[in-house]
Amino acid sequence: MSTPAAAARLRDRLTTASMVGPALLLFVVMLVVPVCLSIYLSLTDWNGYSANPAIVGLQNYLDLARSEEAIRAGWVTLLIAAVGTVLLSVLGLGFALLVNGASRLNAFFRVVLFYPHVLSALVVGFLWSAVLGTSGVVNGFLTSKGAEVLPFLSNPNWALASLIGVLVWAGFGVNVVLYLAGLQTVSRDLLEAARIDGASPRQTFLNVTLPALAPVVTVNLVLSLVTLLKTYDLVVSLTGGGPAGSTQTAAYLILWDSFHNNALGFGSAQSVVLMLVTAGLALTVARLRSRVDQGVKA
């Protein structure tokens, strides 16, 4: 015969299961199952149509290690992620400091800065291709003034720089919002104490504001890094991976090989490697930031 205490514990467990269960089920279905399926497919030669793909072991990974196209796409992705993450963090924090005050003008600028993030990446790409293209708005203006056309999207180096610039323009609104939220948590007492002690604005920022924003900086770095490492849709609408593959990212190549070349086994191997690299870099950044925070506290 169950006691009231045992019945209460059972009710608590059922309540916990009813709350955690749906989230756990969603996590398994949307993440664990696709990851396991990708790992399995990466060990096959599946072309997307055959019912019984042959197991090829690690052959796809060996082919990936020898693929010059995949290696180039990997370096392009890492370059975009590194440069973009730094720019997003610096610009996000800079603009957050500029619009931190409580005023209608600052509220307006916050909305304007965040608006690009609301737009679809495909829309952003088509918009900027109309601005930066050979016959776009910028080059049309330069031509009307007798200047030379700038190869924003037709030169490999210019195209990569343009892609990074558009990615930063489209994404730094989120960083601004996060930094604004972090700035609200900075102790007013510490800021006032620094002012009374005669600290300059630069000293106050470096010694009071920035250490207080350390958790927000970590979150921004990880989110920006993960987002940029899986850049795909903006590449499709802005550069199409060109010219000469100079803006072809790892995610773009994965989908190209998987669905255009019907090599889903090889594409799955690329996705597994990208997932591991992304997880490794994100954990590394978080770990480094944690060590920096511990050093500051010490």
C-alpha positions in Angstrom: 0.0 0.0 0.0 1.5 3.3 -1.1 2.1 6.0 1.5 1.2 9.7 1.0 4.9 10.5 0.7 5.4 7.9 -2.1 2.3 9.2 -3.9 3.7 12.8 -3.7 7.0 11.7 -5.1 5.3 9.9 -7.9 3.3 13.1 -8.7 6.5 15.1 -8.7 8.1 12.7 -11.1 5.1 12.7 -13.4 5.0 16.5 -13.3 8.7 16.7 -14.1 8.4 14.1 -16.9 5.4 16.1 -18.4 7.5 19.2 -18.5 10.9 17.8 -19.6 9.5 15.1 -21.9 8.3 17.3 -24.8 11.6 19.2 -24.9 13.6 16.0 -24.7 11.5 14.4 -27.4 12.0 17.5 -29.6 15.8 17.4 -28.9 16.1 13.8 -29.9 14.0 14.1 -33.0 15.4 17.3 -34.3 19.1 16.9 -33.3 20.1 13.4 -32.1 18.4 11.5 -34.9 19.6 13.7 -37.8 23.2 13.6 -36.4 23.2 9.8 -36.1 21.7 9.6 -39.6 24.3 11.9 -41.0 27.1 9.8 -39.4 25.6 6.6 -40.9 25.2 8.1 -44.4 28.8 9.4 -44.3 29.9 5.8 -44.2 27.9 5.0 -47.4 27.9 5.9 -51.1 24.3 6.9 -51.0 23.2 9.0 -54.0 19.8 9.9 -52.7 17.9 7.4 -54.7 19.2 3.9 -54.0 17.3 1.9 -51.4 20.3 0.0 -50.1 23.4 2.1 -50.2 26.7 0.3 -50.0 28.9 0.8 -46.9 32.2 2.3 -47.9 33.6 2.9 -44.4 35.9 5.9 -44.1 36.3 6.3 -47.9 34.3 9.5 -48.0 36.5 11.1 -45.3 39.6 10.1 -47.2 38.2 11.6 -50.4 37.4 14.7 -48.4 40.9 15.0 -47.1 42.2 14.9 -50.7 39.6 17.2 -52.2 41.1 20.6 -53.1 37.7 22.1 -53.5 36.6 21.1 -50.0 39.8 22.2 -48.4 39.5 25.6 -50.1 35.9 25.9 -49.0 37.0 25.1 -45.4 39.6 27.8 -45.4 37.2 30.3 -46.8 34.7 29.4 -44.1 37.3 29.8 -41.4 38.3 33.1 -42.8 34.7 34.4 -42.9 34.1 33.1 -39.4 37.3 34.6 -37.9 37.0 38.1 -39.5 33.3 38.2 -39.2 33.2 37.3 -35.5 35.8 40.0 -34.7 33.9 42.7 -36.7 30.6 41.7 -35.3 31.8 41.9 -31.7 33.7 45.1 -32.1 31.0 46.9 -34.1 28.2 45.5 -32.0 29.8 46.7 -28.8 30.7 50.1 -30.3 27.2 50.8 -31.6 25.7 49.5 -28.3 27.7 52.1 -26.4 26.6 54.8 -28.8 22.9 54.1 -28.4 22.9 53.1 -24.8 21.2 56.2 -23.5 17.5 56.4 -22.9 16.1 58.7 -25.6 13.7 58.5 -28.5 16.6 59.0 -31.0 18.5 56.1 -29.4 15.3 53.9 -29.5 15.0 54.7 -33.2 18.6 53.8 -34.0 18.2 50.5 -32.1 15.3 49.5 -34.3 17.2 50.6 -37.4 20.3 48.6 -36.4 18.3 45.5 -35.6 16.1 45.6 -38.8 18.6 43.9 -41.2 18.5 40.8 -39.0 14.8 40.5 -39.5 15.2 40.3 -43.3 15.7 36.9 -44.9 19.3 36.2 -45.8 18.2 35.4 -49.4 16.5 38.8 -49.6 19.6 40.5 -48.2 21.7 38.8 -50.8 19.5 39.9 -53.7 19.3 43.4 -52.2 23.1 43.8 -52.0 23.7 42.2 -55.4 21.5 44.9 -56.8 23.7 47.5 -55.0 27.2 46.0 -55.6 26.7 44.2 -58.9 28.5 45.3 -62.1 25.4 47.2 -63.2 24.3 47.9 -59.6 23.6 51.2 -57.9 27.1 51.9 -56.7 28.8 51.1 -60.1 26.0 53.0 -61.9 26.8 56.1 -59.8 30.5 55.7 -60.4 30.0 55.3 -64.1 27.8 58.4 -64.2 30.7 60.3 -62.7 33.3 59.0 -65.1 34.9 56.6 -62.6 35.9 53.0 -63.2 33.6 50.1 -62.3 34.6 48.4 -59.0 34.6 44.5 -59.1 32.7 44.0 -55.9 31.3 40.6 -56.9 33.4 39.8 -60.0 36.9 39.7 -58.4 37.7 36.9 -56.0 39.2 39.1 -53.3 36.6 41.8 -53.6 33.8 39.2 -53.6 35.0 37.6 -50.4 35.4 41.0 -48.7 31.9 42.0 -50.0 30.4 38.8 -48.6 32.0 39.3 -45.2 30.8 43.0 -45.2 27.2 42.0 -46.0 27.3 39.2 -43.4 28.4 41.7 -40.7 25.8 44.3 -41.8 23.0 41.7 -41.6 24.0 40.2 -38.3 25.5 42.8 -36.0 22.0 44.0 -34.9 21.7 41.0 -32.6 25.1 41.7 -31.1 24.0 45.3 -30.4 20.9 44.1 -28.6 22.8 41.6 -26.5 25.4 44.2 -25.6 22.7 46.7 -24.7 21.2 44.2 -22.4 24.6 43.6 -20.8 25.2 47.3 -20.3 22.1 47.5 -18.2 23.6 45.1 -15.7 26.8 47.1 -15.2 26.9 48.3 -11.6 26.0 52.0 -11.4 27.8 52.2 -8.0 31.1 51.0 -9.6 30.7 53.5 -12.5 30.1 56.3 -10.0 33.0 55.2 -7.9 35.3 55.2 -10.9 34.1 58.7 -11.8 34.7 60.0 -8.3 38.2 58.5 -8.3 39.0 60.5 -11.4 39.1 57.6 -13.9 38.9 58.6 -17.5 36.1 57.3 -19.8 38.6 54.9 -21.4 39.8 53.6 -18.0 36.2 53.2 -16.8 35.4 51.2 -19.9 38.5 48.9 -19.7 38.4 48.3 -15.9 34.7 48.4 -15.1 32.4 48.1 -18.1 34.3 45.5 -20.2 34.9 43.0 -17.3 31.2 43.2 -16.4 30.3 42.4 -20.0 32.6 39.3 -20.1 29.6 36.8 -20.1 27.9 38.7 -22.9 31.1 38.8 -24.9 31.4 35.1 -24.6 27.8 34.5 -25.8 28.3 36.9 -28.7 31.5 35.3 -29.8 30.1 31.8 -29.7 26.8 32.7 -31.5 28.6 34.8 -34.2 31.2 32.0 -34.7 28.6 29.2 -35.1 26.3 31.4 -37.3 29.2 32.3 -39.7 30.6 28.8 -39.9 27.3 27.6 -41.4 26.9 30.5 -43.9 24.9 29.3 -46.9 21.8 31.2 -48.0 23.6 34.6 -48.4 26.2 33.0 -50.6 23.5 31.6 -52.8 21.8 34.9 -53.4 24.8 37.2 -53.4 27.7 35.4 -55.2 26.6 31.9 -56.0 29.9 30.6 -54.6 31.9 32.6 -57.2 33.9 33.9 -58.8 36.0 30.8 -59.3 34.8 29.3 -56.0 36.3 32.2 -54.0 33.2 32.6 -51.8 32.2 28.9 -51.7 31.7 28.0 -48.1 31.7 24.6 -46.5 27.9 24.6 -46.0 27.4 25.7 -49.6 29.6 22.9 -50.9 27.8 20.4 -48.7 24.5 21.1 -50.3 26.0 21.4 -53.8 27.6 18.0 -53.5 24.6 16.4 -51.8 21.8 17.6 -54.1 23.4 18.8 -57.3 26.0 16.1 -57.6 23.8 13.4 -55.9 26.6 12.5 -53.5 24.8 12.5 -50.2 27.3 10.1 -48.7 30.2 12.5 -49.4 28.1 15.5 -48.4 27.2 13.8 -45.1 30.9 13.3 -44.4 31.5 17.0 -45.0 28.6 17.9 -42.7 29.9 15.7 -39.9 33.4 17.3 -40.2 31.8 20.8 -40.2 29.7 19.9 -37.1 32.8 18.7 -35.2 34.9 21.7 -36.2 32.0 24.1 -35.2 31.6 22.3 -31.8 35.3 22.3 -31.2 35.8 26.0 -32.0 32.8 27.0 -30.0 34.0 25.1 -27.0 37.5 26.5 -27.4 36.3 30.1 -27.5 34.1 29.5 -24.5 37.0 27.9 -22.6 39.4 30.7 -23.4 36.9 33.3 -22.4 36.4 31.4 -19.1 40.1 31.4 -18.4 40.3 35.2 -19.2 37.4 35.8 -16.8 39.1 33.7 -14.1 42.3 35.6 -14.6 40.5 39.0 -14.2 38.8 37.8 -11.0 42.0 36.6 -9.6 
